[in-house]
Amino acid sequence: MQEDIIINKVASSGLITLDLEQYYHTGERVEYDIAQNLFHGLILREKDFREFLKQHDWSQYEGKNVAIICSADAIVPTWAYMLLATHLEPYANLFVFGDLEMLENALFGQALAKIDVNEYKDSKVVVKGCSKVPVPVYAYVEIVRLLKPHVRSIMYGEPCSTVPVFKRK
């Protein structure tokens, strides 16, 4: 009588699973709304703004990720955002001009840029689809951009159930 042997086809397939969740930055995300610095919610007065910048406790942004926005319908000069950046830079892990979604994209972009794509040379890669943390669509698009020139194939999902994304001819 022949015994039924269970073969793990996924394990023997040579697939490499890439979990974008591992590139999630765990640091706190906050918004800095420059609208709080506007005079009557309309204009930014340089002298007042510079005084605020001197007096403000910037250490509260230590290690945080900061999205710089202006929620008011006001014209804010570019130099104001630049000054704000110079004060955030010694403390914040990362800061961007834009909302929290743009911040998340920047965090993933920074992390994914550190991937050694040569480790995936001629590989079959499965980009894991489910995660415990919010992974933006940007990260999935970016990983395809980074890996496509180097890999044999890219799939999305789980090794046991994938959706083909790219296959080198």
C-alpha positions in Angstrom: 0.0 0.0 0.0 1.4 3.4 -1.0 1.4 6.1 1.7 0.0 9.5 0.8 2.9 12.0 1.2 2.0 15.6 1.8 4.2 17.9 -0.2 4.3 21.6 0.7 4.3 23.1 -2.8 4.5 26.6 -1.5 7.7 25.9 0.4 9.3 24.2 -2.6 8.2 26.9 -5.0 11.1 29.3 -4.4 8.8 32.2 -3.7 10.1 35.0 -1.6 7.4 36.7 0.5 7.9 40.5 1.0 5.8 41.9 3.9 5.5 45.7 3.6 4.3 45.8 7.2 7.9 45.3 8.3 8.7 48.8 6.7 6.1 50.5 8.8 7.6 53.3 11.0 6.2 52.9 14.5 6.8 56.6 15.5 3.9 58.9 16.3 2.4 60.9 13.5 1.2 64.4 14.1 0.0 67.4 12.1 1.4 70.9 12.5 -1.2 73.4 11.3 0.4 76.7 10.5 -3.1 78.2 10.6 -2.6 78.6 14.3 0.0 81.2 13.5 -2.1 83.4 11.3 -3.2 86.8 12.4 -7.0 86.9 12.4 -6.9 83.6 10.5 -5.9 85.4 7.4 -2.3 86.5 7.2 1.1 85.5 8.6 3.0 88.4 10.1 6.7 87.7 9.9 7.7 89.4 13.1 5.0 87.5 15.1 5.8 84.3 13.4 9.6 84.6 14.1 8.9 85.3 17.7 6.6 82.3 18.0 9.4 80.1 16.5 11.8 81.3 19.1 9.5 80.7 22.0 7.8 77.5 21.0 8.9 74.2 22.7 10.1 72.3 19.6 11.3 69.4 21.8 7.7 68.1 21.9 8.3 66.8 18.3 11.3 64.7 19.4 11.2 61.5 17.3 7.8 62.2 15.8 6.7 62.3 12.2 5.2 65.7 11.3 2.8 66.6 8.5 2.8 70.4 8.0 -0.5 71.7 6.8 -2.5 74.9 6.6 -6.2 74.3 7.2 -7.1 77.9 6.6 -7.9 79.4 3.2 -5.0 81.8 3.5 -1.9 82.6 1.5 1.1 81.6 3.4 4.5 82.5 2.0 6.9 79.7 1.2 9.6 81.0 3.5 7.2 80.4 6.5 7.2 76.7 5.8 10.9 76.7 5.3 11.4 78.4 8.7 9.1 75.9 10.3 11.2 73.1 8.8 14.4 74.5 10.2 12.9 74.3 13.7 11.5 70.8 13.3 14.6 69.4 11.8 16.6 68.9 15.0 13.8 67.0 16.7 11.4 65.3 14.2 12.2 62.0 12.7 10.6 63.1 9.5 8.5 66.1 8.4 6.7 66.8 5.1 4.6 69.5 3.7 1.2 67.8 3.3 -1.4 65.8 5.1 -1.0 62.6 7.1 -1.5 60.5 4.0 1.5 62.2 2.3 3.5 61.7 5.5 2.7 58.0 5.5 3.8 57.8 1.9 7.0 59.6 2.7 7.7 57.2 5.6 7.2 54.2 3.4 9.2 55.8 0.6 12.1 56.4 2.9 12.1 52.8 4.2 11.6 51.1 0.9 14.5 53.2 -0.6 16.8 51.3 1.7 15.9 47.9 0.2 18.8 46.1 -1.5 17.0 45.1 -4.7 20.0 42.8 -5.6 18.7 40.5 -2.9 15.7 39.8 -5.1 17.6 39.4 -8.3 15.8 36.9 -10.6 13.4 35.9 -7.8 9.7 35.2 -7.7 8.3 37.7 -5.2 5.0 37.7 -3.4 4.1 41.0 -1.9 2.0 40.2 1.1 -1.5 41.6 0.9 -2.7 41.6 4.5 -1.1 43.4 7.3 -1.9 44.5 10.9 -0.8 48.1 10.1 -2.1 50.4 7.4 0.1 50.1 4.4 -0.8 52.7 1.8 -1.3 51.9 -1.9 1.7 54.1 -2.5 3.9 51.4 -0.9 2.6 48.7 -3.2 3.2 50.8 -6.3 6.6 51.8 -5.1 7.7 48.2 -4.4 6.8 47.3 -8.0 8.8 50.2 -9.3 11.8 49.2 -7.3 11.7 45.4 -7.9 10.4 45.1 -11.5 13.8 45.6 -13.2 15.4 42.9 -11.0 12.9 40.1 -10.4 11.5 37.3 -12.4 8.0 37.8 -11.2 5.9 39.8 -8.8 2.6 38.5 -7.3 0.3 40.0 -4.7 -1.5 38.2 -1.9 -0.4 35.1 0.1 1.9 32.4 -1.3 -1.1 29.9 -1.4 -3.3 32.4 -3.2 -1.6 35.0 -5.4 -2.6 37.5 -8.1 0.0 37.8 -10.8 1.3 41.4 -11.2 4.4 41.0 -13.4 6.3 38.2 -15.1 9.5 38.7 -17.1 9.3 37.3 -20.6 
